Amino acid sequence: MTDTTDAPAVAVEHADHAGPHGYASDKEAYLKRMRRIEGQVRGIARMIDEDVYCIDILTQVSAVTKALQAVSIGLVEDHLGHCVVDAARQSEEEGAAKVKEAADAIARLVRS
């Protein structure tokens, strides 16, 4: 089993972003989805604790993975439609920086 507890968390704060984030209008929906995913993860831990069949656990892991991917895609879309567009309106340089930031985030998602 691979232990990912030592994997560094990527938390980057961008103080140069003014105003609400792109997901602000969907914040409650994102929180609802994340609470559902959190419940699914707790369910997986319970399954492991109860010695449930491996394939059944893997099925649930797959469902959680897909749910997190859906959240990620939504956040990328919100970022592109809001943060990148706003930066591009400010200046070409700011727009390019936000595009690079988005590309880097997408690359991290693809690698995971």
C-alpha positions in Angstrom: 0.0 0.0 0.0 1.3 3.4 -0.9 1.3 5.9 1.9 0.5 9.4 0.7 0.3 11.0 4.2 3.8 12.5 3.7 2.9 14.0 0.3 3.2 17.8 0.5 -0.1 19.7 0.5 -0.1 22.4 -2.2 -1.6 25.5 -0.6 -0.8 28.6 -2.5 -2.3 31.9 -1.5 -2.6 34.6 -4.2 -3.0 38.0 -2.6 -2.8 39.7 -6.0 -6.4 38.5 -6.8 -8.9 41.2 -6.1 -12.6 40.5 -5.5 -14.4 37.2 -5.1 -12.9 34.0 -6.5 -14.4 32.4 -9.6 -16.2 29.8 -7.6 -17.9 32.3 -5.3 -21.3 32.0 -6.9 -21.2 28.2 -6.6 -19.6 28.0 -3.2 -22.5 26.3 -1.5 -22.7 23.7 -4.2 -19.0 23.0 -4.0 -19.2 22.7 -0.2 -22.1 20.3 -0.5 -20.2 18.2 -3.0 -17.1 18.2 -0.7 -19.2 17.1 2.3 -20.6 14.3 0.2 -17.1 13.2 -0.8 -16.0 13.5 2.8 -18.8 11.1 3.8 -17.7 8.7 1.0 -14.1 8.7 2.3 -15.3 8.0 5.8 -17.3 5.1 4.4 -14.2 3.7 2.7 -12.3 3.9 6.0 -15.2 2.1 7.7 -15.2 -0.6 4.9 -11.5 -1.2 5.5 -12.1 -1.4 9.3 -14.8 -4.0 8.7 -12.6 -6.0 6.3 -14.9 -5.5 3.3 -13.9 -7.3 0.0 -11.0 -5.4 -1.8 -12.9 -4.9 -5.0 -15.8 -3.3 -3.3 -13.5 -0.9 -1.6 -11.8 -0.1 -4.9 -15.1 0.6 -6.4 -15.8 3.2 -3.8 -12.3 4.7 -4.2 -13.0 5.0 -7.9 -16.3 6.9 -7.2 -14.5 9.3 -4.8 -11.7 9.9 -7.3 -14.3 10.7 -10.0 -16.2 13.0 -7.7 -13.0 14.9 -6.8 -12.1 15.1 -10.5 -15.5 16.7 -11.2 -14.9 19.3 -8.5 -11.4 20.0 -10.0 -12.8 20.5 -13.5 -15.5 22.8 -12.2 -12.9 24.9 -10.3 -10.6 25.0 -13.4 -13.6 26.2 -15.5 -14.5 28.8 -12.9 -10.9 30.0 -12.7 -10.6 30.3 -16.4 -13.9 32.1 -16.8 -13.3 34.5 -14.0 -9.8 34.9 -12.7 -8.0 34.5 -16.1 -10.5 36.6 -18.0 -10.3 39.4 -15.3 -6.5 39.3 -15.4 -6.5 39.4 -19.2 -8.7 42.5 -19.1 -6.2 44.2 -16.7 -3.1 43.7 -19.0 -1.5 41.2 -21.3 1.2 40.4 -18.7 -1.4 39.7 -16.0 -3.4 37.6 -18.4 -0.4 35.6 -19.4 0.6 35.0 -15.8 -2.9 33.7 -14.9 -2.9 31.4 -18.0 0.5 30.0 -16.8 -0.9 29.6 -13.3 -3.9 27.7 -14.7 -1.7 25.5 -17.0 0.5 24.6 -14.0 -2.6 23.7 -12.0 -4.0 21.6 -14.8 -0.6 19.8 -15.2 -0.7 18.9 -11.4 -4.2 17.5 -11.9 -3.1 15.5 -14.9 -0.1 14.0 -13.0 -2.2 13.0 -10.0 
